[in-house]
Amino acid sequence: MTLTPGDEIVPPKRTSQPLRPRARLLRAFGDELISSESVALTELVKNSYDADATGVLIRFVAPLEVGAGRIEVIDNGHGMTLDTIQTTWMEPGTLNRKRNKRSEGLGRRVLGEKGIGRFAASRLADHLEVVTRRAASDNETHVEFDWTQFDDDSRYLSEIQAQWWETKPEELTETGLLGQLVTLLEASPSSSRGTVLRMFGLRDAWDEDKLMALRGTLAKIVVPILDSDQQRADFGIYLVVPDGMGPVGGPRRASGVPRTAALFHLRFNCHRRLLRPRTAFACVSN
């Protein structure tokens, strides 16, 4: 079109719309960010450390086959409120890690990266139940994630729903799963607080070779030096696997741990300088 003097120039009308990511994008991110099952579990252990836990118990429950079995990660950290679940766990890429470089209680240097804990969980299994409790709470908060929803090519990320509910404490008590960890730590609980990550419907099978690789990966976790010269931090990692999987040493008694299980114990001690972790295998019986 040819313009003549006096013609009004009308700019093109512009509009905008938000991007609508497909749900499968989140699943793809998880598989790319987390290179292996061992790395996934190590990231979850780091999260327990960041929560000021003094110990974490990793339980493998047979059968450790695709679509079956489960992995449980239990810690005695400070736990999460429902608000934290809704604003951190349900917001991938949260700025929480950038804002908080130190843990809320002990001032530990945060080890977890980029808030990718939920990606680690999705890398391990198709379903996740989070059970968590703060020290001052009279309830446990349960949240359930069905990662298979993210495999539906037709669904958008905004359409994915996670269910949550609250109950009276059962698992995060001295007689529940938390009590098993406390027994292994050989310590009296200061309060009934912590978090359980229960992952079921395994995406990959686990054999003795993978468990040995996991042991090696966990042994390489670097515990940062704390600022206070007088402060001493102990962090124990307990790996319980079905009987017959992995090397087993001498006997050790631990109440509440299944008789048909082998226990791997890895403990870190930090005091001014980084010390090499002590490792040991033990057979667990009631």
C-alpha positions in Angstrom: 0.0 0.0 0.0 1.3 3.4 -0.9 1.1 6.2 1.7 0.2 9.7 0.7 0.7 12.9 2.7 -1.9 13.1 5.5 -2.4 9.3 5.9 -2.4 8.2 9.5 0.0 5.4 10.4 -1.7 2.8 12.6 0.6 0.5 14.4 -0.2 -3.2 14.3 -2.3 -4.5 17.2 -0.2 -6.5 19.6 -1.4 -9.1 22.1 0.2 -11.6 24.4 -0.4 -14.9 26.2 1.4 -16.9 28.8 3.4 -20.0 27.9 1.7 -23.3 28.7 4.3 -26.0 29.4 3.3 -29.5 29.0 3.4 -31.7 32.1 5.9 -34.1 30.5 8.5 -31.3 30.5 8.9 -31.6 34.3 9.5 -35.3 34.1 12.0 -34.8 31.3 13.9 -32.2 33.4 14.1 -34.7 36.3 15.6 -37.4 34.1 18.1 -34.9 32.6 19.1 -33.3 35.9 19.5 -36.6 37.8 21.8 -38.8 36.0 21.3 -42.0 38.0 19.4 -43.6 40.9 22.4 -43.2 43.2 22.6 -39.5 42.4 18.9 -39.2 43.1 19.2 -40.8 46.6 22.3 -38.7 47.3 20.4 -35.5 46.6 17.7 -36.6 49.0 20.3 -37.3 51.7 21.7 -33.8 51.1 18.2 -32.4 51.7 18.1 -34.3 55.0 21.4 -32.8 56.0 20.2 -29.3 55.0 17.2 -29.9 57.3 19.6 -30.2 60.3 19.0 -34.0 60.6 21.5 -35.9 62.7 20.7 -39.1 60.8 18.9 -40.5 57.8 17.6 -44.0 57.3 17.2 -45.3 53.7 15.1 -48.5 53.5 14.7 -50.7 50.5 11.6 -52.9 50.6 11.5 -55.9 48.3 10.7 -56.8 45.6 13.2 -54.3 44.1 11.7 -54.7 40.6 10.3 -52.3 38.1 6.8 -51.3 39.1 7.1 -52.9 42.5 8.9 -52.4 45.8 9.6 -49.1 47.5 12.3 -46.9 48.9 11.9 -44.9 52.1 14.1 -42.0 53.2 13.5 -41.1 56.9 15.2 -38.3 58.7 14.9 -36.4 62.0 15.3 -33.0 60.5 13.2 -30.0 61.3 10.3 -31.2 59.0 8.1 -29.0 56.9 4.8 -27.1 57.4 2.0 -27.5 54.9 2.8 -23.9 53.7 6.4 -25.0 53.0 5.1 -28.0 51.0 2.7 -25.8 49.0 5.2 -23.0 48.3 8.5 -24.9 48.0 7.8 -28.5 47.0 5.0 -27.5 44.6 6.9 -24.7 43.0 9.8 -26.2 41.0 12.7 -23.9 40.7 11.9 -22.1 43.9 14.4 -19.4 45.1 14.5 -20.9 48.6 18.0 -22.4 48.0 19.4 -19.1 46.7 17.9 -17.1 49.6 19.0 -19.5 52.4 22.6 -20.5 52.2 22.6 -21.9 55.7 20.3 -24.3 57.5 17.7 -22.8 59.8 18.9 -24.4 63.1 22.6 -25.5 63.0 23.8 -23.1 60.4 25.1 -25.8 58.1 26.1 -24.8 54.7 23.3 -26.0 52.4 24.4 -28.9 50.2 21.2 -29.4 48.1 21.2 -27.8 44.7 18.6 -25.8 42.8 15.6 -27.3 44.8 15.7 -30.5 42.8 14.5 -32.8 45.5 11.2 -33.6 43.9 13.1 -34.4 40.6 15.2 -36.9 42.5 12.1 -38.5 43.9 10.5 -38.8 40.4 13.7 -40.3 39.0 13.4 -43.2 41.5 9.7 -44.2 41.4 6.3 -43.4 39.9 4.7 -42.4 43.2 5.8 -40.4 46.2 4.2 -39.9 49.6 5.7 -37.2 51.8 5.0 -37.5 55.5 6.4 -34.6 57.5 6.1 -33.0 61.0 7.5 -29.9 62.7 8.5 -30.1 66.3 5.6 -27.9 67.5 2.9 -29.6 65.4 0.2 -31.9 66.7 -0.3 -33.4 63.3 1.6 -35.1 60.5 1.2 -33.6 57.0 0.8 -36.1 54.1 1.2 -35.2 50.5 1.0 -37.6 47.6 2.4 -37.1 44.1 1.6 -39.3 41.2 4.4 -38.8 38.7 2.7 -40.8 36.0 0.4 -37.8 35.5 3.4 -36.1 33.9 3.7 -38.9 31.3 0.4 -37.9 29.7 1.3 -35.9 26.5 -2.1 -34.2 26.5 -1.9 -32.6 29.9 -0.5 -29.2 30.9 1.6 -28.6 34.0 -1.1 -26.4 35.5 -3.6 -29.3 35.3 -1.5 -31.6 37.6 -2.9 -32.0 41.1 -1.3 -33.3 44.3 -3.4 -34.5 47.2 -2.6 -33.6 50.8 -4.1 -34.4 54.2 -3.3 -34.2 57.9 -3.5 -36.9 60.6 -2.6 -37.5 64.1 1.1 -38.5 64.4 1.8 -42.2 63.7 5.0 -42.5 61.7 7.0 -39.5 63.1 6.9 -40.7 66.7 9.1 -42.8 68.9 7.1 -45.9 68.1 6.9 -45.2 64.4 9.5 -45.1 61.6 11.2 -42.2 63.3 11.8 -44.4 66.3 13.8 -46.9 64.2 16.2 -44.1 63.2 16.5 -42.9 66.7 17.4 -46.4 67.8 20.1 -46.7 65.2 21.5 -43.3 66.2 21.5 -44.6 69.8 20.2 -41.3 71.0 17.1 -39.9 72.7 14.8 -37.9 70.5 14.7 -34.2 71.4 11.3 -34.0 69.7 9.1 -36.0 67.3 9.9 -34.2 64.1 11.2 -35.1 60.7 10.3 -36.2 57.2 9.5 -39.5 55.5 9.8 -39.8 51.7 8.1 -43.0 50.6 8.7 -43.8 46.9 6.9 -46.8 45.5 6.4 -48.3 42.0 10.2 -48.3 41.3 11.2 -47.1 37.8 14.4 -49.2 37.8 15.3 -52.6 39.3 17.9 -52.7 42.1 20.5 -55.4 42.4 23.6 -55.8 44.5 25.8 -53.9 42.0 23.5 -50.9 42.2 23.5 -51.0 46.0 27.3 -51.1 46.1 27.4 -48.1 43.7 25.0 -46.3 46.0 27.3 -47.0 48.9 30.2 -45.5 47.1 28.2 -42.4 46.0 27.0 -41.8 49.6 30.6 -42.1 50.9 31.6 -39.2 48.7 29.2 -36.7 50.2 31.3 -33.8 51.4 30.2 -32.4 54.8 31.1 -28.7 55.0 33.0 -27.3 57.9 30.8 -25.4 60.3 31.7 -21.8 61.3 32.0 -22.3 65.0 35.3 -23.9 66.1 33.6 -25.3 69.1 30.6 -26.9 67.3 30.7 -30.5 66.4 28.3 -32.0 63.9 27.6 -35.8 63.5 25.5 -37.1 60.6 24.7 -40.8 60.3 23.5 -42.5 57.1 21.9 -45.9 57.5 21.1 -48.1 54.5 18.8 -51.1 55.0 18.4 -53.5 52.2 16.8 -56.9 51.8 18.8 -59.8 53.2 21.3 -61.3 50.8 22.0 -58.0 49.0 25.4 -56.4 49.8 28.3 -57.3 52.0 27.5 -58.1 55.6 29.7 -58.0 58.7 29.3 -58.8 62.3 26.0 -58.8 64.3 24.4 -55.6 65.6 21.1 -55.3 67.4 18.5 -52.6 66.4 14.9 -52.7 67.5 12.3 -52.3 64.9 14.4 -53.1 61.8 13.3 -56.2 60.0 15.3 -59.4 60.8 15.7 -60.2 57.1 17.8 -57.1 56.4 21.3 -56.0 56.0 22.4 -52.6 57.4 25.1 -50.3 56.0 26.2 -47.6 58.3 28.1 -44.5 57.2 28.8 -41.8 59.7 30.4 -38.3 59.3 32.2 -36.4 62.0 33.2 -32.7 61.5 35.2 -30.7 63.9 37.1 -27.7 62.5 38.5 -29.9 59.7 37.0 -32.5 57.4 37.6 -36.0 58.6 37.3 -39.2 56.5 34.0 -40.9 57.1 34.0 -44.2 59.0 32.1 -47.0 57.3 30.9 -50.4 58.4 28.5 -53.1 57.5 26.5 -54.9 60.0 23.8 -57.6 60.1 20.6 -56.4 61.8 18.4 -58.5 63.9 15.7 -58.0 66.5 
